[in-house]
Amino acid sequence: MSMVHVFNILKMGLGILLLFIAVILWSISRRFSSALLALTALLLYAQVVLDLLDYYGIIDAGSLIIAGEVPVLSYGFPILLILSLIVTLLVFIREERK
């Protein structure tokens, strides 16, 4: 088994673990920031799946959705993920100040 496949399996496993822990945290604390964290973990896991599908040639993320010669999945999805993480951190900081 190639090391690339091992790292891809590791990436997928860690993504599943992150999503599971975020959902457990959300169910325990019932805070809005925990819900946003679970949403961010879901977006991150979707990015991992998209990258793996693109790597193995099942889809072509660079040409799947194009808006004005810009591949939306290649640029828009990571930007959405970063914005989601920023919003999650800001909501968490706001909840902690109360």
C-alpha positions in Angstrom: 0.0 0.0 0.0 1.4 3.4 -1.0 2.1 6.0 1.6 -0.3 8.3 -0.2 -3.2 5.9 0.4 -2.2 5.6 4.1 -2.3 9.4 4.5 -5.6 9.6 2.7 -7.1 7.0 5.0 -5.6 8.9 8.0 -7.1 12.2 6.7 -10.5 10.6 6.3 -10.3 8.9 9.7 -9.3 12.1 11.5 -12.1 14.0 9.7 -14.6 11.5 10.9 -13.2 11.7 14.5 -13.3 15.5 14.4 -16.9 15.5 13.2 -17.9 12.9 15.9 -16.2 14.9 18.7 -17.8 18.2 17.6 -21.3 16.6 17.5 -20.7 15.1 21.0 -19.5 18.4 22.3 -22.6 20.1 20.8 -25.0 17.6 22.4 -23.3 18.0 25.8 -23.1 21.7 26.0 -26.1 22.8 23.8 -24.3 26.1 23.1 -24.6 28.0 19.8 -20.8 28.1 19.4 -20.7 24.3 19.7 -23.3 24.0 17.0 -21.2 26.3 14.8 -18.2 24.2 15.6 -20.1 21.1 14.5 -21.1 22.8 11.2 -17.4 23.9 10.7 -16.3 20.3 11.3 -18.9 19.1 8.8 -17.6 21.6 6.2 -14.0 20.5 6.8 -15.0 16.8 6.4 -16.8 17.7 3.1 -13.6 19.4 2.0 -11.6 16.3 2.8 -14.1 14.1 0.9 -14.0 16.5 -2.1 -10.2 16.5 -2.1 -10.1 12.7 -2.0 -12.7 12.4 -4.8 -10.6 14.8 -6.9 -7.3 13.0 -6.1 -8.7 9.6 -7.2 -10.2 11.1 -10.3 -13.8 10.4 -9.5 -14.7 14.1 -10.0 -12.8 17.1 -11.4 -13.2 19.8 -8.7 -11.4 22.3 -10.9 -14.0 22.1 -13.7 -17.1 21.0 -11.8 -18.5 24.4 -11.0 -17.0 27.4 -12.8 -18.0 31.0 -12.4 -16.2 33.5 -14.6 -13.3 31.2 -15.3 -12.8 30.6 -11.5 -13.3 27.1 -10.2 -15.8 27.7 -7.3 -15.1 24.4 -5.5 -11.4 24.9 -5.5 -11.5 28.4 -4.1 -14.9 29.1 -2.7 -15.2 26.0 -0.5 -11.9 26.7 1.5 -13.0 30.4 1.9 -16.4 29.2 3.2 -14.6 26.9 5.6 -12.3 29.7 6.9 -15.2 32.1 7.3 -17.1 29.5 9.2 -14.2 29.0 11.6 -13.8 32.7 12.1 -17.6 33.1 12.9 -17.4 30.1 15.3 -14.5 31.7 17.2 -16.2 35.1 17.4 -19.4 33.5 18.7 -17.4 31.5 21.2 -15.5 34.6 22.4 -18.8 36.5 22.7 -20.4 33.6 24.7 -17.4 33.4 27.1 -17.6 37.2 27.8 -21.1 36.9 29.2 
